[in-house]
Structures are given as C-alpha cells and as structure tokens.
Amino acid sequence: MKKEYLLSVDEKGRIVIPKEVREELNITSKVKLIVEDGKIELLPYIKKNYRGLFKASLKPEDIDEILKEALEERSKKWLKDI
C-alpha cells in the first residue's frame, strides 16, 4: 500500500520521518539514503558486517581453551543423546 507524506526540510537540510513510518520499518538510528534518477529513496539500515561490533581482549591461547571446552561440552551432550 502506497502512502505519501509531505515533509518539511529545515535550514540544515533535516527532515523528520513520521513516527508511524519509523515504527513500521523499525527505524531506530540510521537509514540508508539512495539517490538515483532524480529520486531519493530511504531504506532501513541493516548492519551486515558484525566485525568490530563486539570488543573482546582474548589471547590466542584463550580462544583455544574456549574452543576446547565447547567441543568437550558438545561431545558430552552427543554421547548422552545416543
């Protein structure tokens, strides 16, 4: 269903996306702006690259230990299930 909105642009070039649109599209902090053939398209922004999103200060030997423990747990569960 197509909806149209008349939005004001302030002196700094800002617009406000109506609340119902933000809620419908789950827009919280960022949108993607596409300009093509004289048209503007706003799309919800979905972060696809999670690299650097979480910070952890692990040493390689810590990672080895975590993987070893995870494999042991999984093996125990697998043996219990059979």
PDB file with one MODEL, atoms N, CA, C and O in Angstrom:
MODEL        1
ATOM      1  N   MET A   1       0.837  -1.174   0.000  1.00  0.00           N
ATOM      2  CA  MET A   1       0.000   0.000   0.000  1.00  0.00           C
ATOM      3  C   MET A   1       0.890   1.249   0.000  1.00  0.00           C
ATOM      4  O   MET A   1       1.756   1.406   0.861  1.00  0.00           O
ATOM      5  N   LYS A   2       0.669   2.108  -0.953  1.00  0.00           N
ATOM      6  CA  LYS A   2       1.473   3.316  -1.101  1.00  0.00           C
ATOM      7  C   LYS A   2       0.931   4.405  -0.187  1.00  0.00           C
ATOM      8  O   LYS A   2      -0.274   4.651  -0.137  1.00  0.00           O
ATOM      9  N   LYS A   3       1.842   5.052   0.535  1.00  0.00           N
ATOM     10  CA  LYS A   3       1.479   6.180   1.395  1.00  0.00           C
ATOM     11  C   LYS A   3       2.347   7.358   0.992  1.00  0.00           C
ATOM     12  O   LYS A   3       3.507   7.180   0.619  1.00  0.00           O
ATOM     13  N   GLU A   4       1.797   8.550   1.064  1.00  0.00           N
ATOM     14  CA  GLU A   4       2.560   9.756   0.758  1.00  0.00           C
ATOM     15  C   GLU A   4       2.571  10.666   1.959  1.00  0.00           C
ATOM     16  O   GLU A   4       1.588  10.772   2.692  1.00  0.00           O
ATOM     17  N   TYR A   5       3.702  11.322   2.151  1.00  0.00           N
ATOM     18  CA  TYR A   5       3.853  12.264   3.253  1.00  0.00           C
ATOM     19  C   TYR A   5       4.491  13.527   2.709  1.00  0.00           C
ATOM     20  O   TYR A   5       5.380  13.453   1.861  1.00  0.00           O
ATOM     21  N   LEU A   6       4.053  14.682   3.181  1.00  0.00           N
ATOM     22  CA  LEU A   6       4.674  15.951   2.834  1.00  0.00           C
ATOM     23  C   LEU A   6       5.542  16.339   4.024  1.00  0.00           C
ATOM     24  O   LEU A   6       5.030  16.608   5.111  1.00  0.00           O
ATOM     25  N   LEU A   7       6.856  16.367   3.818  1.00  0.00           N
ATOM     26  CA  LEU A   7       7.795  16.635   4.895  1.00  0.00           C
ATOM     27  C   LEU A   7       8.472  17.973   4.685  1.00  0.00           C
ATOM     28  O   LEU A   7       8.759  18.370   3.556  1.00  0.00           O
ATOM     29  N   SER A   8       8.719  18.654   5.769  1.00  0.00           N
ATOM     30  CA  SER A   8       9.447  19.932   5.715  1.00  0.00           C
ATOM     31  C   SER A   8      10.936  19.661   5.836  1.00  0.00           C
ATOM     32  O   SER A   8      11.363  18.727   6.515  1.00  0.00           O
ATOM     33  N   VAL A   9      11.712  20.491   5.168  1.00  0.00           N
ATOM     34  CA  VAL A   9      13.169  20.425   5.255  1.00  0.00           C
ATOM     35  C   VAL A   9      13.613  21.699   5.955  1.00  0.00           C
ATOM     36  O   VAL A   9      13.292  22.797   5.500  1.00  0.00           O
ATOM     37  N   ASP A  10      14.354  21.568   7.068  1.00  0.00           N
ATOM     38  CA  ASP A  10      14.789  22.772   7.782  1.00  0.00           C
ATOM     39  C   ASP A  10      16.028  23.376   7.132  1.00  0.00           C
ATOM     40  O   ASP A  10      16.529  22.865   6.131  1.00  0.00           O
ATOM     41  N   GLU A  11      16.513  24.467   7.715  1.00  0.00           N
ATOM     42  CA  GLU A  11      17.640  25.193   7.117  1.00  0.00           C
ATOM     43  C   GLU A  11      18.925  24.388   7.072  1.00  0.00           C
ATOM     44  O   GLU A  11      19.835  24.724   6.314  1.00  0.00           O
ATOM     45  N   LYS A  12      19.020  23.314   7.883  1.00  0.00           N
ATOM     46  CA  LYS A  12      20.200  22.444   7.867  1.00  0.00           C
ATOM     47  C   LYS A  12      19.984  21.210   6.982  1.00  0.00           C
ATOM     48  O   LYS A  12      20.841  20.326   6.940  1.00  0.00           O
ATOM     49  N   GLY A  13      18.859  21.140   6.280  1.00  0.00           N
ATOM     50  CA  GLY A  13      18.598  20.032   5.371  1.00  0.00           C
ATOM     51  C   GLY A  13      17.993  18.811   6.057  1.00  0.00           C
ATOM     52  O   GLY A  13      17.942  17.737   5.458  1.00  0.00           O
ATOM     53  N   ARG A  14      17.538  18.952   7.288  1.00  0.00           N
ATOM     54  CA  ARG A  14      16.993  17.824   8.038  1.00  0.00           C
ATOM     55  C   ARG A  14      15.503  17.656   7.790  1.00  0.00           C
ATOM     56  O   ARG A  14      14.773  18.627   7.589  1.00  0.00           O
ATOM     57  N   ILE A  15      15.071  16.401   7.810  1.00  0.00           N
ATOM     58  CA  ILE A  15      13.642  16.083   7.750  1.00  0.00           C
ATOM     59  C   ILE A  15      13.339  15.165   8.935  1.00  0.00           C
ATOM     60  O   ILE A  15      14.237  14.553   9.513  1.00  0.00           O
ATOM     61  N   VAL A  16      12.066  15.085   9.276  1.00  0.00           N
ATOM     62  CA  VAL A  16      11.646  14.164  10.321  1.00  0.00           C
ATOM     63  C   VAL A  16      10.800  13.088   9.656  1.00  0.00           C
ATOM     64  O   VAL A  16       9.810  13.386   8.989  1.00  0.00           O
ATOM     65  N   ILE A  17      11.202  11.827   9.846  1.00  0.00           N
ATOM     66  CA  ILE A  17      10.430  10.693   9.324  1.00  0.00           C
ATOM     67  C   ILE A  17       9.267  10.481  10.285  1.00  0.00           C
ATOM     68  O   ILE A  17       9.488  10.332  11.487  1.00  0.00           O
ATOM     69  N   PRO A  18       8.037  10.463   9.787  1.00  0.00           N
ATOM     70  CA  PRO A  18       6.884  10.313  10.672  1.00  0.00           C
ATOM     71  C   PRO A  18       7.006   9.066  11.568  1.00  0.00           C
ATOM     72  O   PRO A  18       7.525   8.027  11.161  1.00  0.00           O
ATOM     73  N   LYS A  19       6.509   9.216  12.793  1.00  0.00           N
ATOM     74  CA  LYS A  19       6.622   8.151  13.795  1.00  0.00           C
ATOM     75  C   LYS A  19       6.054   6.829  13.291  1.00  0.00           C
ATOM     76  O   LYS A  19       6.669   5.780  13.481  1.00  0.00           O
ATOM     77  N   GLU A  20       4.886   6.867  12.650  1.00  0.00           N
ATOM     78  CA  GLU A  20       4.275   5.616  12.188  1.00  0.00           C
ATOM     79  C   GLU A  20       5.158   4.897  11.167  1.00  0.00           C
ATOM     80  O   GLU A  20       5.180   3.667  11.128  1.00  0.00           O
ATOM     81  N   VAL A  21       5.879   5.648  10.347  1.00  0.00           N
ATOM     82  CA  VAL A  21       6.785   5.050   9.358  1.00  0.00           C
ATOM     83  C   VAL A  21       7.997   4.453  10.069  1.00  0.00           C
ATOM     84  O   VAL A  21       8.406   3.334   9.759  1.00  0.00           O
ATOM     85  N   ARG A  22       8.579   5.196  11.027  1.00  0.00           N
ATOM     86  CA  ARG A  22       9.723   4.680  11.791  1.00  0.00           C
ATOM     87  C   ARG A  22       9.356   3.391  12.511  1.00  0.00           C
ATOM     88  O   ARG A  22      10.141   2.443  12.529  1.00  0.00           O
ATOM     89  N   GLU A  23       8.181   3.351  13.097  1.00  0.00           N
ATOM     90  CA  GLU A  23       7.746   2.139  13.808  1.00  0.00           C
ATOM     91  C   GLU A  23       7.495   0.986  12.844  1.00  0.00           C
ATOM     92  O   GLU A  23       7.900  -0.145  13.110  1.00  0.00           O
ATOM     93  N   GLU A  24       6.836   1.263  11.739  1.00  0.00           N
ATOM     94  CA  GLU A  24       6.522   0.218  10.751  1.00  0.00           C
ATOM     95  C   GLU A  24       7.784  -0.420  10.180  1.00  0.00           C
ATOM     96  O   GLU A  24       7.832  -1.631   9.961  1.00  0.00           O
ATOM     97  N   LEU A  25       8.817   0.413   9.938  1.00  0.00           N
ATOM     98  CA  LEU A  25      10.057  -0.080   9.336  1.00  0.00           C
ATOM     99  C   LEU A  25      11.147  -0.364  10.368  1.00  0.00           C
ATOM    100  O   LEU A  25      12.270  -0.719  10.009  1.00  0.00           O
ATOM    101  N   ASN A  26      10.815  -0.209  11.636  1.00  0.00           N
ATOM    102  CA  ASN A  26      11.756  -0.459  12.733  1.00  0.00           C
ATOM    103  C   ASN A  26      13.033   0.367  12.575  1.00  0.00           C
ATOM    104  O   ASN A  26      14.141  -0.140  12.749  1.00  0.00           O
ATOM    105  N   ILE A  27      12.858   1.625  12.247  1.00  0.00           N
ATOM    106  CA  ILE A  27      13.995   2.540  12.097  1.00  0.00           C
ATOM    107  C   ILE A  27      14.305   3.115  13.471  1.00  0.00           C
ATOM    108  O   ILE A  27      13.450   3.739  14.101  1.00  0.00           O
ATOM    109  N   THR A  28      15.546   2.899  13.935  1.00  0.00           N
ATOM    110  CA  THR A  28      15.910   3.383  15.263  1.00  0.00           C
ATOM    111  C   THR A  28      16.978   4.468  15.219  1.00  0.00           C
ATOM    112  O   THR A  28      16.835   5.490  15.890  1.00  0.00           O
ATOM    113  N   SER A  29      18.039   4.271  14.449  1.00  0.00           N
ATOM    114  CA  SER A  29      19.091   5.285  14.490  1.00  0.00           C
ATOM    115  C   SER A  29      19.668   5.649  13.124  1.00  0.00           C
ATOM    116  O   SER A  29      20.148   6.768  12.943  1.00  0.00           O
ATOM    117  N   LYS A  30      19.633   4.746  12.178  1.00  0.00           N
ATOM    118  CA  LYS A  30      20.232   5.032  10.874  1.00  0.00           C
ATOM    119  C   LYS A  30      19.303   4.589   9.747  1.00  0.00           C
ATOM    120  O   LYS A  30      18.524   3.647   9.889  1.00  0.00           O
ATOM    121  N   VAL A  31      19.409   5.300   8.621  1.00  0.00           N
ATOM    122  CA  VAL A  31      18.725   4.892   7.391  1.00  0.00           C
ATOM    123  C   VAL A  31      19.733   4.979   6.254  1.00  0.00           C
ATOM    124  O   VAL A  31      20.731   5.693   6.346  1.00  0.00           O
ATOM    125  N   LYS A  32      19.464   4.254   5.197  1.00  0.00           N
ATOM    126  CA  LYS A  32      20.312   4.317   4.005  1.00  0.00           C
ATOM    127  C   LYS A  32      19.617   5.244   3.012  1.00  0.00           C
ATOM    128  O   LYS A  32      18.425   5.092   2.742  1.00  0.00           O
ATOM    129  N   LEU A  33      20.362   6.203   2.470  1.00  0.00           N
ATOM    130  CA  LEU A  33      19.840   7.169   1.505  1.00  0.00           C
ATOM    131  C   LEU A  33      20.398   6.814   0.132  1.00  0.00           C
ATOM    132  O   LEU A  33      21.611   6.714  -0.050  1.00  0.00           O
ATOM    133  N   ILE A  34      19.492   6.623  -0.835  1.00  0.00           N
ATOM    134  CA  ILE A  34      19.897   6.318  -2.210  1.00  0.00           C
ATOM    135  C   ILE A  34      19.341   7.414  -3.114  1.00  0.00           C
ATOM    136  O   ILE A  34      18.155   7.740  -3.052  1.00  0.00           O
ATOM    137  N   VAL A  35      20.203   7.974  -3.949  1.00  0.00           N
ATOM    138  CA  VAL A  35      19.788   8.993  -4.905  1.00  0.00           C
ATOM    139  C   VAL A  35      20.008   8.413  -6.290  1.00  0.00           C
ATOM    140  O   VAL A  35      21.126   8.034  -6.639  1.00  0.00           O
ATOM    141  N   GLU A  36      18.938   8.342  -7.087  1.00  0.00           N
ATOM    142  CA  GLU A  36      19.041   7.763  -8.431  1.00  0.00           C
ATOM    143  C   GLU A  36      17.958   8.355  -9.327  1.00  0.00           C
ATOM    144  O   GLU A  36      16.791   8.425  -8.942  1.00  0.00           O
ATOM    145  N   ASP A  37      18.348   8.772 -10.501  1.00  0.00           N
ATOM    146  CA  ASP A  37      17.414   9.321 -11.496  1.00  0.00           C
ATOM    147  C   ASP A  37      16.522  10.422 -10.925  1.00  0.00           C
ATOM    148  O   ASP A  37      15.322  10.461 -11.195  1.00  0.00           O
ATOM    149  N   GLY A  38      17.117  11.317 -10.134  1.00  0.00           N
ATOM    150  CA  GLY A  38      16.357  12.442  -9.593  1.00  0.00           C
ATOM    151  C   GLY A  38      15.406  12.082  -8.470  1.00  0.00           C
ATOM    152  O   GLY A  38      14.548  12.885  -8.103  1.00  0.00           O
ATOM    153  N   LYS A  39      15.546  10.884  -7.920  1.00  0.00           N
ATOM    154  CA  LYS A  39      14.665  10.452  -6.824  1.00  0.00           C
ATOM    155  C   LYS A  39      15.502  10.102  -5.603  1.00  0.00           C
ATOM    156  O   LYS A  39      16.657   9.692  -5.711  1.00  0.00           O
ATOM    157  N   ILE A  40      14.890  10.274  -4.446  1.00  0.00           N
ATOM    158  CA  ILE A  40      15.531   9.909  -3.187  1.00  0.00           C
ATOM    159  C   ILE A  40      14.766   8.722  -2.604  1.00  0.00           C
ATOM    160  O   ILE A  40      13.536   8.710  -2.557  1.00  0.00           O
ATOM    161  N   GLU A  41      15.529   7.735  -2.166  1.00  0.00           N
ATOM    162  CA  GLU A  41      14.931   6.562  -1.534  1.00  0.00           C
ATOM    163  C   GLU A  41      15.587   6.377  -0.161  1.00  0.00           C
ATOM    164  O   GLU A  41      16.812   6.348  -0.051  1.00  0.00           O
ATOM    165  N   LEU A  42      14.766   6.254   0.874  1.00  0.00           N
ATOM    166  CA  LEU A  42      15.259   5.982   2.217  1.00  0.00           C
ATOM    167  C   LEU A  42      14.917   4.550   2.573  1.00  0.00           C
ATOM    168  O   LEU A  42      13.773   4.121   2.428  1.00  0.00           O
ATOM    169  N   LEU A  43      15.911   3.814   3.037  1.00  0.00           N
ATOM    170  CA  LEU A  43      15.703   2.420   3.412  1.00  0.00           C
ATOM    171  C   LEU A  43      16.205   2.192   4.824  1.00  0.00           C
ATOM    172  O   LEU A  43      17.158   2.842   5.255  1.00  0.00           O
ATOM    173  N   PRO A  44      15.568   1.264   5.561  1.00  0.00           N
ATOM    174  CA  PRO A  44      16.110   0.930   6.877  1.00  0.00           C
ATOM    175  C   PRO A  44      17.538   0.428   6.712  1.00  0.00           C
ATOM    176  O   PRO A  44      17.847  -0.292   5.762  1.00  0.00           O
ATOM    177  N   TYR A  45      18.402   0.810   7.641  1.00  0.00           N
ATOM    178  CA  TYR A  45      19.798   0.392   7.590  1.00  0.00           C
ATOM    179  C   TYR A  45      19.964  -0.866   8.420  1.00  0.00           C
ATOM    180  O   TYR A  45      19.610  -0.893   9.599  1.00  0.00           O
ATOM    181  N   ILE A  46      20.501  -1.904   7.804  1.00  0.00           N
ATOM    182  CA  ILE A  46      20.769  -3.159   8.494  1.00  0.00           C
ATOM    183  C   ILE A  46      22.255  -3.419   8.418  1.00  0.00           C
ATOM    184  O   ILE A  46      22.813  -3.587   7.333  1.00  0.00           O
ATOM    185  N   LYS A  47      22.895  -3.450   9.577  1.00  0.00           N
ATOM    186  CA  LYS A  47      24.344  -3.684   9.618  1.00  0.00           C
ATOM    187  C   LYS A  47      24.606  -5.147   9.264  1.00  0.00           C
ATOM    188  O   LYS A  47      24.126  -6.053   9.945  1.00  0.00           O
ATOM    189  N   LYS A  48      25.361  -5.368   8.210  1.00  0.00           N
ATOM    190  CA  LYS A  48      25.650  -6.733   7.768  1.00  0.00           C
ATOM    191  C   LYS A  48      27.009  -7.218   8.248  1.00  0.00           C
ATOM    192  O   LYS A  48      27.236  -8.420   8.390  1.00  0.00           O
ATOM    193  N   ASN A  49      27.900  -6.285   8.492  1.00  0.00           N
ATOM    194  CA  ASN A  49      29.244  -6.664   8.919  1.00  0.00           C
ATOM    195  C   ASN A  49      29.342  -6.491  10.423  1.00  0.00           C
ATOM    196  O   ASN A  49      29.318  -5.367  10.924  1.00  0.00           O
ATOM    197  N   TYR A  50      29.452  -7.586  11.141  1.00  0.00           N
ATOM    198  CA  TYR A  50      29.487  -7.523  12.597  1.00  0.00           C
ATOM    199  C   TYR A  50      30.910  -7.405  13.135  1.00  0.00           C
ATOM    200  O   TYR A  50      31.109  -7.340  14.348  1.00  0.00           O
ATOM    201  N   ARG A  51      31.883  -7.378  12.257  1.00  0.00           N
ATOM    202  CA  ARG A  51      33.273  -7.271  12.681  1.00  0.00           C
ATOM    203  C   ARG A  51      33.488  -5.951  13.414  1.00  0.00           C
ATOM    204  O   ARG A  51      33.151  -4.881  12.906  1.00  0.00           O
ATOM    205  N   GLY A  52      34.044  -6.044  14.596  1.00  0.00           N
ATOM    206  CA  GLY A  52      34.317  -4.861  15.386  1.00  0.00           C
ATOM    207  C   GLY A  52      33.140  -4.392  16.220  1.00  0.00           C
ATOM    208  O   GLY A  52      33.267  -3.435  16.984  1.00  0.00           O
ATOM    209  N   LEU A  53      31.998  -5.048  16.088  1.00  0.00           N
ATOM    210  CA  LEU A  53      30.820  -4.657  16.848  1.00  0.00           C
ATOM    211  C   LEU A  53      30.980  -5.015  18.323  1.00  0.00           C
ATOM    212  O   LEU A  53      30.536  -4.274  19.200  1.00  0.00           O
ATOM    213  N   PHE A  54      31.610  -6.147  18.590  1.00  0.00           N
ATOM    214  CA  PHE A  54      31.832  -6.596  19.953  1.00  0.00           C
ATOM    215  C   PHE A  54      33.328  -6.533  20.248  1.00  0.00           C
ATOM    216  O   PHE A  54      34.158  -6.908  19.420  1.00  0.00           O
ATOM    217  N   LYS A  55      33.640  -6.066  21.403  1.00  0.00           N
ATOM    218  CA  LYS A  55      35.044  -5.956  21.782  1.00  0.00           C
ATOM    219  C   LYS A  55      35.384  -7.070  22.771  1.00  0.00           C
ATOM    220  O   LYS A  55      34.635  -7.314  23.717  1.00  0.00           O
ATOM    221  N   ALA A  56      36.487  -7.729  22.557  1.00  0.00           N
ATOM    222  CA  ALA A  56      36.974  -8.758  23.462  1.00  0.00           C
ATOM    223  C   ALA A  56      38.488  -8.725  23.429  1.00  0.00           C
ATOM    224  O   ALA A  56      39.103  -8.595  22.371  1.00  0.00           O
ATOM    225  N   SER A  57      39.066  -8.842  24.591  1.00  0.00           N
ATOM    226  CA  SER A  57      40.526  -8.861  24.630  1.00  0.00           C
ATOM    227  C   SER A  57      40.974 -10.273  25.012  1.00  0.00           C
ATOM    228  O   SER A  57      41.301 -10.556  26.164  1.00  0.00           O
ATOM    229  N   LEU A  58      40.976 -11.128  24.022  1.00  0.00           N
ATOM    230  CA  LEU A  58      41.375 -12.517  24.227  1.00  0.00           C
ATOM    231  C   LEU A  58      42.695 -12.775  23.527  1.00  0.00           C
ATOM    232  O   LEU A  58      42.976 -12.240  22.454  1.00  0.00           O
ATOM    233  N   LYS A  59      43.483 -13.600  24.161  1.00  0.00           N
ATOM    234  CA  LYS A  59      44.736 -14.036  23.554  1.00  0.00           C
ATOM    235  C   LYS A  59      44.451 -15.308  22.768  1.00  0.00           C
ATOM    236  O   LYS A  59      43.467 -15.991  23.054  1.00  0.00           O
ATOM    237  N   PRO A  60      45.276 -15.646  21.792  1.00  0.00           N
ATOM    238  CA  PRO A  60      45.045 -16.869  21.021  1.00  0.00           C
ATOM    239  C   PRO A  60      44.904 -18.108  21.903  1.00  0.00           C
ATOM    240  O   PRO A  60      44.088 -18.982  21.611  1.00  0.00           O
ATOM    241  N   GLU A  61      45.685 -18.191  22.971  1.00  0.00           N
ATOM    242  CA  GLU A  61      45.578 -19.369  23.846  1.00  0.00           C
ATOM    243  C   GLU A  61      44.238 -19.390  24.585  1.00  0.00           C
ATOM    244  O   GLU A  61      43.735 -20.465  24.909  1.00  0.00           O
ATOM    245  N   ASP A  62      43.651 -18.215  24.856  1.00  0.00           N
ATOM    246  CA  ASP A  62      42.328 -18.161  25.479  1.00  0.00           C
ATOM    247  C   ASP A  62      41.279 -18.724  24.521  1.00  0.00           C
ATOM    248  O   ASP A  62      40.390 -19.471  24.929  1.00  0.00           O
ATOM    249  N   ILE A  63      41.392 -18.361  23.259  1.00  0.00           N
ATOM    250  CA  ILE A  63      40.447 -18.837  22.251  1.00  0.00           C
ATOM    251  C   ILE A  63      40.562 -20.345  22.108  1.00  0.00           C
ATOM    252  O   ILE A  63      39.551 -21.041  22.012  1.00  0.00           O
ATOM    253  N   ASP A  64      41.792 -20.855  22.093  1.00  0.00           N
ATOM    254  CA  ASP A  64      41.993 -22.307  22.018  1.00  0.00           C
ATOM    255  C   ASP A  64      41.312 -23.009  23.185  1.00  0.00           C
ATOM    256  O   ASP A  64      40.689 -24.054  22.999  1.00  0.00           O
ATOM    257  N   GLU A  65      41.423 -22.454  24.372  1.00  0.00           N
ATOM    258  CA  GLU A  65      40.818 -23.052  25.563  1.00  0.00           C
ATOM    259  C   GLU A  65      39.288 -23.020  25.479  1.00  0.00           C
ATOM    260  O   GLU A  65      38.622 -23.994  25.829  1.00  0.00           O
ATOM    261  N   ILE A  66      38.746 -21.908  25.018  1.00  0.00           N
ATOM    262  CA  ILE A  66      37.287 -21.792  24.866  1.00  0.00           C
ATOM    263  C   ILE A  66      36.773 -22.817  23.864  1.00  0.00           C
ATOM    264  O   ILE A  66      35.762 -23.475  24.109  1.00  0.00           O
ATOM    265  N   LEU A  67      37.466 -22.954  22.736  1.00  0.00           N
ATOM    266  CA  LEU A  67      37.058 -23.931  21.719  1.00  0.00           C
ATOM    267  C   LEU A  67      37.152 -25.356  22.262  1.00  0.00           C
ATOM    268  O   LEU A  67      36.266 -26.173  22.011  1.00  0.00           O
ATOM    269  N   LYS A  68      38.201 -25.654  22.990  1.00  0.00           N
ATOM    270  CA  LYS A  68      38.386 -26.982  23.573  1.00  0.00           C
ATOM    271  C   LYS A  68      37.234 -27.304  24.529  1.00  0.00           C
ATOM    272  O   LYS A  68      36.674 -28.399  24.482  1.00  0.00           O
ATOM    273  N   GLU A  69      36.884 -26.348  25.397  1.00  0.00           N
ATOM    274  CA  GLU A  69      35.777 -26.552  26.335  1.00  0.00           C
ATOM    275  C   GLU A  69      34.452 -26.736  25.601  1.00  0.00           C
ATOM    276  O   GLU A  69      33.641 -27.580  25.982  1.00  0.00           O
ATOM    277  N   ALA A  70      34.237 -25.961  24.568  1.00  0.00           N
ATOM    278  CA  ALA A  70      32.994 -26.069  23.797  1.00  0.00           C
ATOM    279  C   ALA A  70      32.891 -27.430  23.125  1.00  0.00           C
ATOM    280  O   ALA A  70      31.820 -28.037  23.114  1.00  0.00           O
ATOM    281  N   LEU A  71      33.994 -27.913  22.566  1.00  0.00           N
ATOM    282  CA  LEU A  71      33.991 -29.228  21.928  1.00  0.00           C
ATOM    283  C   LEU A  71      33.753 -30.343  22.944  1.00  0.00           C
ATOM    284  O   LEU A  71      33.050 -31.312  22.659  1.00  0.00           O
ATOM    285  N   GLU A  72      34.340 -30.200  24.118  1.00  0.00           N
ATOM    286  CA  GLU A  72      34.127 -31.198  25.166  1.00  0.00           C
ATOM    287  C   GLU A  72      32.664 -31.229  25.598  1.00  0.00           C
ATOM    288  O   GLU A  72      32.080 -32.301  25.756  1.00  0.00           O
ATOM    289  N   GLU A  73      32.073 -30.045  25.787  1.00  0.00           N
ATOM    290  CA  GLU A  73      30.655 -29.972  26.169  1.00  0.00           C
ATOM    291  C   GLU A  73      29.776 -30.599  25.107  1.00  0.00           C
ATOM    292  O   GLU A  73      28.863 -31.366  25.413  1.00  0.00           O
ATOM    293  N   ARG A  74      30.057 -30.271  23.864  1.00  0.00           N
ATOM    294  CA  ARG A  74      29.250 -30.812  22.753  1.00  0.00           C
ATOM    295  C   ARG A  74      29.398 -32.324  22.672  1.00  0.00           C
ATOM    296  O   ARG A  74      28.420 -33.029  22.424  1.00  0.00           O
ATOM    297  N   SER A  75      30.615 -32.830  22.881  1.00  0.00           N
ATOM    298  CA  SER A  75      30.849 -34.278  22.846  1.00  0.00           C
ATOM    299  C   SER A  75      30.073 -34.970  23.949  1.00  0.00           C
ATOM    300  O   SER A  75      29.478 -36.024  23.722  1.00  0.00           O
ATOM    301  N   LYS A  76      30.072 -34.386  25.152  1.00  0.00           N
ATOM    302  CA  LYS A  76      29.317 -34.962  26.270  1.00  0.00           C
ATOM    303  C   LYS A  76      27.832 -35.015  25.962  1.00  0.00           C
ATOM    304  O   LYS A  76      27.167 -36.014  26.238  1.00  0.00           O
ATOM    305  N   LYS A  77      27.309 -33.928  25.384  1.00  0.00           N
ATOM    306  CA  LYS A  77      25.882 -33.889  25.038  1.00  0.00           C
ATOM    307  C   LYS A  77      25.584 -34.920  23.960  1.00  0.00           C
ATOM    308  O   LYS A  77      24.565 -35.606  24.031  1.00  0.00           O
ATOM    309  N   TRP A  78      26.438 -35.039  22.982  1.00  0.00           N
ATOM    310  CA  TRP A  78      26.236 -36.001  21.904  1.00  0.00           C
ATOM    311  C   TRP A  78      26.238 -37.424  22.445  1.00  0.00           C
ATOM    312  O   TRP A  78      25.383 -38.233  22.082  1.00  0.00           O
ATOM    313  N   LEU A  79      27.204 -37.730  23.319  1.00  0.00           N
ATOM    314  CA  LEU A  79      27.269 -39.074  23.901  1.00  0.00           C
ATOM    315  C   LEU A  79      26.060 -39.366  24.770  1.00  0.00           C
ATOM    316  O   LEU A  79      25.577 -40.498  24.804  1.00  0.00           O
ATOM    317  N   LYS A  80      25.573 -38.363  25.467  1.00  0.00           N
ATOM    318  CA  LYS A  80      24.394 -38.531  26.319  1.00  0.00           C
ATOM    319  C   LYS A  80      23.147 -38.810  25.475  1.00  0.00           C
ATOM    320  O   LYS A  80      22.274 -39.578  25.880  1.00  0.00           O
ATOM    321  N   ASP A  81      23.073 -38.181  24.302  1.00  0.00           N
ATOM    322  CA  ASP A  81      21.892 -38.313  23.421  1.00  0.00           C
ATOM    323  C   ASP A  81      21.836 -39.647  22.700  1.00  0.00           C
ATOM    324  O   ASP A  81      20.758 -40.060  22.271  1.00  0.00           O
ATOM    325  N   ILE A  82      22.987 -40.350  22.549  1.00  0.00           N
ATOM    326  CA  ILE A  82      22.947 -41.618  21.805  1.00  0.00           C
ATOM    327  C   ILE A  82      22.803 -42.811  22.702  1.00  0.00           C
ATOM    328  O   ILE A  82      22.754 -43.943  22.221  1.00  0.00           O
TER     329      ILE A  82
ENDMDL
END
